[in-house]
C-alpha cells in the first residue's frame, strides 16, 4: 500500500488549517503612526502590534500620501 506523504502537517496544526486575519482598528493605525514618528522601525512596530511589517509600510505610505488613516 502506498501512503501519501504528510507535507505541511506541522504548519496546519498551528491554526488547524484556518487562515486568521484580523482587521486593524483606527486606534491600532494611530498607534502605528505614533510609533513610526517616534523613530521605531517597521519591523519593531509590526512585532509590537502583532502584524507583518509590510502592513505597517502600507499604513505609513497611505498616511504620507493622503494624510489620513
Secondary structure, 3 states (H helix, E strand, C coil): CCCCCCCCHHHHHHHCCCCCCCCCCHHHHHHHHHHHHCCCCHHHHHHHHCCCHHHHHHHHHHHHHHCCC
